[in-house]
């Protein structure tokens, strides 16, 4: 029990990390005494239960929040001045990702406390916030805004949010503002406005969101009246993540890879979403890796068109551009970055959207790969996607650091004798595979196991079906060549 005698105005504060799945709800229940606790489910009507609070009201399935996100709940009406207070954190549902709670405290509620909770700038006007945007992909309009909350015990009047965006020389380039006549204790206000952009030269831009009111002179913690957000305009690099460019103290990173999922050791694919506003030629992809990535892992990069995607599993129908195996080197691990080029480059059409992908093979966790995920800015559910072989597509990622480059000099020394238009499918396969070839000519097919031993060699004419049922389940490398060129593809038999 918590004794709150002498404290009529109190707020419950705690840190969270959470991601919502279907049919679930996070509650806080506050009451005097340790009996008669309510039984709740995700559909419980709590309108007549003043001691029950939803932690994430209105949250949609797959929505994430950053780690940590602070929630403050005014519990004065239930617990203020009481001597025998209990607090219960209550999750109800069928299945979920996770709800983490930390640093729980009950604090005396100040009369005036206004907080700028977050801020956003979306050039795609869909809630996504791209960290690096080529000038050719920057829309004329940007959706900007944020949320602010009255965490004091008294109303706030004439609330005003001012957003100022400056360049690297600290020169103002555009602004926006929002006014709200009054904000009751515990209530949240939302700013959401379109802004017509001026011409933005290349560089990093910092947006400062500041909330104020008539009562600001008495604000208990004025430092939290400000929230920062940044983005970069570039010549060639397009990235959902903003690793390295976030304001100091704001960046939150994690990583996922071939050791993260059962069945994800070989053939795991990460995808990151990119809307294309004007035609873009992509010469390659780069992605950040952790120091725990081991040299010897192999990756394939690709780009997938979303025009025919109805459900996420449709992504696997085939990339419009891809590469043969690239083996990660010690130099890549030392740099913390892998760069792989397309040959020929991929041409992406305007008014379309694509996924950039990295497919990973660790040789059953011998050479694991971990790609960094930027969790600083919560992104829409389908912004970063995961495919686990023999399972399905998930939206666990937030902003994988898989970036597209339109720089013609992105990669030098790409082999000129790469065999194009040839592939082996399905992958994973169950006994037989088909060679898809554009020309009716003789191809040599060599299949080797993970030890580099030749498991099978055959000569086929054009498209052909090959029986691999005599090979043990596992990961194999398929090399297809003609008299002039060759391609290499990794497949999984199961």
Phi and psi in degrees as a GROMACS rama.xvg file:
@    title "Ramachandran Plot"
@    xaxis  label "Phi"
@    yaxis  label "Psi"
@TYPE xy
-115.404  128.86  UNK-2
-93.6095  112.933  UNK-3
-114.075  21.8355  UNK-4
-58.9581  132.86  UNK-5
87.3607  1.41954  UNK-6
-125.528  86.2448  UNK-7
-73.4461  -26.8014  UNK-8
-116.748  108.333  UNK-9
-134.186  150.519  UNK-10
-128.801  138.102  UNK-11
-92.1706  124.669  UNK-12
-123.037  139.136  UNK-13
-158.036  153.36  UNK-14
-89.6874  149.665  UNK-15
-136.287  155.856  UNK-16
-135.54  134.403  UNK-17
-153.691  147.297  UNK-18
-139.35  129.777  UNK-19
-87.8146  137.935  UNK-20
-110.378  -170.035  UNK-21
-78.6242  151.551  UNK-22
52.7215  54.9938  UNK-23
-149.631  160.316  UNK-24
-152.604  142.058  UNK-25
-104.144  125.428  UNK-26
-121.296  155.947  UNK-27
-119.379  129.911  UNK-28
-116.393  127.27  UNK-29
-124.087  128.817  UNK-30
-154.921  162.565  UNK-31
-90.603  121.43  UNK-32
92.3605  158.403  UNK-33
-108.83  34.9559  UNK-34
-134.095  162.26  UNK-35
72.2934  29.3797  UNK-36
-64.2512  137.425  UNK-37
-73.4339  151.359  UNK-38
-97.5872  123.919  UNK-39
-118.802  151.809  UNK-40
-134.889  173.64  UNK-41
-61.785  -17.6738  UNK-42
-104.447  5.07207  UNK-43
-59.5693  131.386  UNK-44
-82.2544  108.793  UNK-45
-98.8965  10.8494  UNK-46
-61.5082  -28.4383  UNK-47
-103.218  19.482  UNK-48
-123.07  81.666  UNK-49
-65.5383  -11.6675  UNK-50
-96.0613  4.63404  UNK-51
-115.065  130.316  UNK-52
-127.012  133.846  UNK-53
-80.542  131.863  UNK-54
-76.5148  -35.4875  UNK-55
-128.466  65.2416  UNK-56
-63.5372  133.827  UNK-57
83.1817  0.0692121  UNK-58
-67.8018  137.941  UNK-59
-94.5559  158.353  UNK-60
-55.4035  135.855  UNK-61
80.8374  -5.18789  UNK-62
-67.7515  135.174  UNK-63
-108.84  166.533  UNK-64
-127.667  154.808  UNK-65
-68.5514  161.637  UNK-66
-112.325  111.857  UNK-67
-96.7879  158.361  UNK-68
-118.147  126.919  UNK-69
-88.7575  130.835  UNK-70
-114.446  138.253  UNK-71
-127.004  126.775  UNK-72
-124  124.013  UNK-73
-75.1912  110.801  UNK-74
-109.254  19.219  UNK-75
-59.5134  -41.6165  UNK-76
-62.8428  -28.588  UNK-77
-97.1861  -43.8732  UNK-78
-109.719  -15.1784  UNK-79
-58.7068  125.743  UNK-80
76.1584  6.4896  UNK-81
-94.7409  151.599  UNK-82
-103.287  -6.2066  UNK-83
-137.146  61.258  UNK-84
-95.638  136.975  UNK-85
-122.695  145.489  UNK-86
-124.45  131.076  UNK-87
-124.102  130.31  UNK-88
-94.1271  123.795  UNK-89
-131.511  112.378  UNK-90
-105.131  135.285  UNK-91
-133.27  132.54  UNK-92
171.973  -174.502  UNK-93
-98.5678  -42.1954  UNK-94
-157.654  142.477  UNK-95
-148.192  171.489  UNK-96
-75.7641  -79.2753  UNK-97
-171.642  152.213  UNK-98
-126.97  112.335  UNK-99
-102.04  134.273  UNK-100
-129.471  134.697  UNK-101
-150.254  163.68  UNK-102
51.721  56.8047  UNK-103
-81.9422  133.672  UNK-104
-149.126  155.374  UNK-105
-114.238  126.875  UNK-106
-124.492  152.283  UNK-107
-69.3925  130.286  UNK-108
-79.352  121.053  UNK-109
-74.1458  159.525  UNK-110
-61.0613  -42.3749  UNK-111
-129.229  119.491  UNK-112
-153.753  103.71  UNK-113
-108.177  131.382  UNK-114
-124.786  131.905  UNK-115
-86.3442  105.385  UNK-116
-76.55  -39.4205  UNK-117
-162.325  173.715  UNK-118
-150.023  153.698  UNK-119
-144.74  154.091  UNK-120
-140.074  113.481  UNK-121
-119.914  109.333  UNK-122
-74.8973  -15.7096  UNK-123
-98.3775  -3.6171  UNK-124
57.6876  30.763  UNK-125
-128.726  12.759  UNK-126
94.2908  -14.0107  UNK-127
-79.645  145.463  UNK-128
-125.538  103.807  UNK-129
-83.5928  131.917  UNK-130
-74.1615  -37.7886  UNK-131
-130.302  125.376  UNK-132
-128.036  120.077  UNK-133
-60.1321  143.286  UNK-134
-57.5684  -29.71  UNK-135
-71.7037  -18.0316  UNK-136
-103.333  1.7676  UNK-137
-83.3236  121.028  UNK-138
-67.0897  160.866  UNK-139
-69.1561  -25.7482  UNK-140
-116.897  150.022  UNK-141
-132.334  135.799  UNK-142
-87.963  125.993  UNK-143
-129.98  158.285  UNK-144
160.751  -162.58  UNK-145
172.897  -179.746  UNK-146
-119.786  145.248  UNK-147
-136.394  154.683  UNK-148
-138.92  144.538  UNK-149
-91.0035  106.344  UNK-150
-104.815  18.2774  UNK-151
-98.3254  176.334  UNK-152
-89.6795  -8.73394  UNK-153
-120.603  157.134  UNK-154
-63.3153  152.429  UNK-155
-109.246  136.203  UNK-156
-119.109  154.635  UNK-157
51.3779  52.5042  UNK-158
-70.4463  137.896  UNK-159
-138.398  128.071  UNK-160
-110.733  125.614  UNK-161
-116.056  123.938  UNK-162
-109.867  124.637  UNK-163
-122.59  128.08  UNK-164
-111.877  126.908  UNK-165
-121.633  156.599  UNK-166
-89.1086  -171.524  UNK-167
-68.6935  -17.6842  UNK-168
-90.2093  8.01183  UNK-169
64.9284  24.8243  UNK-170
-90.7732  132.166  UNK-171
-66.1675  133.572  UNK-172
-117.421  -31.9462  UNK-173
-162.567  159.795  UNK-174
-137.96  167.773  UNK-175
-157.036  154.297  UNK-176
-146.999  160.295  UNK-177
-147.696  140.429  UNK-178
-125.427  143.066  UNK-179
-136.369  126.949  UNK-180
-62.6373  -39.8189  UNK-181
-156.225  149.228  UNK-182
-136.46  115.873  UNK-183
-72.628  158.735  UNK-184
-54.5349  131.588  UNK-185
84.9939  -13.6824  UNK-186
-81.0357  158.685  UNK-187
-118.218  137.166  UNK-188
-108.531  151.889  UNK-189
-129.315  128.424  UNK-190
-103.115  127.594  UNK-191
-150.713  101.168  UNK-192
-134.603  145.493  UNK-193
-84.236  141.193  UNK-194
-128.051  128.619  UNK-195
-81.153  122.213  UNK-196
-81.5651  144.328  UNK-197
-76.3616  177.938  UNK-198
-68.3161  123.443  UNK-199
-108.638  121.587  UNK-200
-79.6543  167.737  UNK-201
-63.0969  140.534  UNK-202
147.657  176.182  UNK-203
-92.7036  134.745  UNK-204
-117.341  135.956  UNK-205
-114.708  126.087  UNK-206
-103.446  128.394  UNK-207
-110.991  117.117  UNK-208
-99.7618  122.612  UNK-209
-126.522  127.66  UNK-210
-108.178  141.189  UNK-211
-146.172  170.731  UNK-212
-155.786  177.158  UNK-213
-59.7056  -30.3023  UNK-214
-93.2671  11.8777  UNK-215
-59.4465  -28.466  UNK-216
-61.3518  -25.7131  UNK-217
-101.71  13.214  UNK-218
-62.5122  132.005  UNK-219
-68.7894  -38.4525  UNK-220
-134.802  80.4408  UNK-221
-64.0455  -20.4494  UNK-222
-62.0244  -30.0129  UNK-223
-89.6005  14.3205  UNK-224
-80.5767  -3.42006  UNK-225
-123.046  139.873  UNK-226
-136.287  138.688  UNK-227
-112.411  145.975  UNK-228
-144.887  145.325  UNK-229
-129.528  161.001  UNK-230
-153.199  162.561  UNK-231
-126.105  135.004  UNK-232
-96.0583  129.589  UNK-233
-126.051  171.316  UNK-234
-83.7689  -39.4519  UNK-235
-133.77  -24.6727  UNK-236
-94.0729  131.938  UNK-237
-121.224  118.61  UNK-238
-142.914  138.473  UNK-239
-72.6298  -38.7128  UNK-240
-75.8282  165.344  UNK-241
-134.629  34.835  UNK-242
-58.2549  127.132  UNK-243
92.8759  -15.3254  UNK-244
-111.818  -5.35013  UNK-245
-65.2694  153.839  UNK-246
-57.6888  146.432  UNK-247
-54.3605  132.729  UNK-248
88.6352  -5.39296  UNK-249
-100.125  -23.2341  UNK-250
-72.8594  132.086  UNK-251
-129.782  120.665  UNK-252
-122.728  152.353  UNK-253
-141.428  -173.359  UNK-254
-152.102  153.013  UNK-255
-139.012  159.047  UNK-256
-175.585  -157.714  UNK-257
-68.0801  -15.9612  UNK-258
-97.4583  4.55129  UNK-259
-87.0444  -21.9905  UNK-260
-135.582  138.34  UNK-261
-63.2178  126.292  UNK-262
86.4677  3.80474  UNK-263
-103.404  13.7952  UNK-264
-64.8719  -38.8722  UNK-265
-138.765  126.728  UNK-266
94.8146  6.5107  UNK-267
-66.6521  134.742  UNK-268
-125.15  132.43  UNK-269
-108.367  139.752  UNK-270
-125.374  143.55  UNK-271
-129.67  136.836  UNK-272
-87.5134  138.663  UNK-273
-139.061  115.633  UNK-274
-78.8536  139.733  UNK-275
-116.125  120.869  UNK-276
-98.9946  -30.3131  UNK-277
-133.142  154.659  UNK-278
-48.3877  137.45  UNK-279
-137.334  130.067  UNK-280
-98.3746  121.686  UNK-281
-105.322  120.976  UNK-282
-94.4481  -11.2586  UNK-283
171.403  175.979  UNK-284
-123.375  152.043  UNK-285
-131.073  153.209  UNK-286
-149.692  148.05  UNK-287
-87.2695  138.538  UNK-288
-123.064  157.877  UNK-289
-84.8792  166.109  UNK-290
-68.4058  -13.9847  UNK-291
-81.9807  -7.25096  UNK-292
-66.0638  138.539  UNK-293
-107.847  134.388  UNK-294
-57.4911  141.141  UNK-295
110.028  -19.3074  UNK-296
-65.715  150.77  UNK-297
-119.268  147.807  UNK-298
-137.161  151.286  UNK-299
-120.679  139.912  UNK-300
-107.944  157.222  UNK-301
-157.927  169.599  UNK-302
-133.169  131.521  UNK-303
-117.577  136.061  UNK-304
-83.5992  133.088  UNK-305
-91.9578  0.605642  UNK-306
-61.4215  -28.9545  UNK-307
-106.355  12.6938  UNK-308
-85.0535  115.753  UNK-309
-101.146  -47.301  UNK-310
-120.484  159.87  UNK-311
-60.1869  -31.1689  UNK-312
-62.8617  -18.776  UNK-313
-63.3623  -20.4555  UNK-314
-56.7301  -30.1548  UNK-315
-80.9976  5.04933  UNK-316
-68.095  -15.3799  UNK-317
137.407  140.331  UNK-318
-78.8991  155.553  UNK-319
-86.9658  -13.7036  UNK-320
-151.058  142.786  UNK-321
-158.906  169.474  UNK-322
-123.773  166.922  UNK-323
-79.4841  177.632  UNK-324
-58.7159  133.989  UNK-325
-115.299  128.558  UNK-326
-93.9843  123.787  UNK-327
-68.9764  133.829  UNK-328
-104.858  169.903  UNK-329
-63.6592  -34.7422  UNK-330
-62.0549  -37.8971  UNK-331
-62.9227  -44.2972  UNK-332
-64.8764  -41.9416  UNK-333
-61.9659  -37.7933  UNK-334
-77.8049  -20.2558  UNK-335
72.2865  20.5395  UNK-336
-152.868  141.327  UNK-337
-119.675  133.835  UNK-338
-124.137  126.276  UNK-339
-132.756  133.481  UNK-340
-99.776  157.013  UNK-341
-95.9113  142.275  UNK-342
-142.164  106.527  UNK-343
-75.8817  167.654  UNK-344
-64.4666  158.093  UNK-345
-91.7593  132.529  UNK-346
-104.584  117.758  UNK-347
-104.396  133.704  UNK-348
-84.5583  148.121  UNK-349
-63.9239  156.825  UNK-350
59.5603  30.9153  UNK-351
-129.639  176.722  UNK-352
-139.53  148.722  UNK-353
-140.026  159.784  UNK-354
-111.226  127.894  UNK-355
-89.8791  137.024  UNK-356
-132.505  153.924  UNK-357
-129.743  122.089  UNK-358
-103.48  129.456  UNK-359
-118.534  140.546  UNK-360
-131.198  123.122  UNK-361
-110.134  2.69789  UNK-362
54.5941  62.3635  UNK-363
49.2434  54.7467  UNK-364
68.3071  16.8175  UNK-365
-74.1202  -39.4013  UNK-366
-127.963  78.5658  UNK-367
-71.0453  150.484  UNK-368
-119.372  136.867  UNK-369
-130.689  122.969  UNK-370
-102.126  137.657  UNK-371
-77.2261  137.372  UNK-372
-116.308  126.132  UNK-373
-87.4855  112.729  UNK-374
-104.221  9.37276  UNK-375
-61.9841  -45.3996  UNK-376
-111.903  112.547  UNK-377
-59.5608  127.964  UNK-378
-108.268  161.207  UNK-379
-56.0409  156.673  UNK-380
-56.0312  -41.8876  UNK-381
-90.1262  12.1778  UNK-382
-68.7717  -36.9714  UNK-383
-134.884  126.395  UNK-384
-124.71  151.082  UNK-385
-124.476  133.896  UNK-386
-114.373  123.671  UNK-387
-104.501  122.513  UNK-388
-53.7161  142.693  UNK-389
60.7417  17.1377  UNK-390
-128.222  -105.537  UNK-391
-164.522  -176.248  UNK-392
-94.8718  135.42  UNK-393
-125.559  163.959  UNK-394
-113.019  39.2456  UNK-395
-65.8522  -31.6521  UNK-396
-70.8124  163.6  UNK-397
-112.202  -61.7177  UNK-398
-148.836  77.7868  UNK-399
-58.2094  141.59  UNK-400
-80.4861  50.7649  UNK-401
-101.359  108.38  UNK-402
-113.386  145.938  UNK-403
-99.276  144.85  UNK-404
-125.695  133.267  UNK-405
-104.19  20.5112  UNK-406
-84.4391  118.304  UNK-407
-60.597  -22.6559  UNK-408
-98.3319  18.2764  UNK-409
-55.7017  -45.9713  UNK-410
-131.994  131.491  UNK-411
-108.328  154.522  UNK-412
81.3613  21.4375  UNK-413
-66.24  135.641  UNK-414
-57.5217  132.428  UNK-415
-83.1803  -17.0387  UNK-416
-100.532  37.4021  UNK-417
-80.4623  134.238  UNK-418
-82.1831  118.898  UNK-419
-102.83  152.573  UNK-420
79.8143  7.52792  UNK-421
-113.061  135.012  UNK-422
-151.76  163.672  UNK-423
-120.132  131.26  UNK-424
-145.114  163.302  UNK-425
-74.6758  169.63  UNK-426
-148.573  110.549  UNK-427
-67.4742  158.754  UNK-428
-121.201  159.397  UNK-429
-128.648  74.6962  UNK-430
101.628  -49.2742  UNK-431
-126.511  149.266  UNK-432
-132.429  159.684  UNK-433
-119.027  131.948  UNK-434
-87.1533  121.236  UNK-435
-101.382  114.71  UNK-436
-133.086  139.008  UNK-437
-76.8955  -19.5786  UNK-438
-121.247  145.858  UNK-439
-85.0551  77.5445  UNK-440
-138.492  172.656  UNK-441
-81.9667  129.622  UNK-442
-122.054  143.232  UNK-443
-99.7993  127.262  UNK-444
-114.058  119.799  UNK-445
-117.687  128.78  UNK-446
-117.739  124.927  UNK-447
-122.86  151.739  UNK-448
-87.1098  -174.972  UNK-449
-69.0795  -15.4341  UNK-450
-89.6094  -0.449136  UNK-451
85.6949  6.33438  UNK-452
-83.5756  138.803  UNK-453
-72.0657  121.269  UNK-454
-97.5445  -25.511  UNK-455
-166.884  141.196  UNK-456
-135.584  133.66  UNK-457
-148.215  161.952  UNK-458
-120.078  126.048  UNK-459
-128.802  159.719  UNK-460
-111.047  109.584  UNK-461
63.0294  -143.982  UNK-462
-64.8213  136.597  UNK-463
-156.96  151.197  UNK-464
-103.011  133.554  UNK-465
-119.478  134.859  UNK-466
-89.87  114.569  UNK-467
-112.291  18.6877  UNK-468
-66.6693  -16.8405  UNK-469
-83.3287  -4.15935  UNK-470
-93.7665  143.941  UNK-471
-69.5263  154.593  UNK-472
-60.7124  144.008  UNK-473
153.09  -168.085  UNK-474
-102.676  132.841  UNK-475
-130.326  154.705  UNK-476
-105.222  126.978  UNK-477
-108.654  123.163  UNK-478
-112.894  120.407  UNK-479
-112.605  128.974  UNK-480
-141.231  153.463  UNK-481
-121.838  -161.119  UNK-482
-70.8225  -15.3722  UNK-483
-117.423  -26.8594  UNK-484
-153.653  175.977  UNK-485
-148.987  157.299  UNK-486
-135.884  154.22  UNK-487
-126.56  134.259  UNK-488
-138.254  142.157  UNK-489
-101.096  133.879  UNK-490
-128.406  159.086  UNK-491
-118.11  130.111  UNK-492
-103.995  130.599  UNK-493
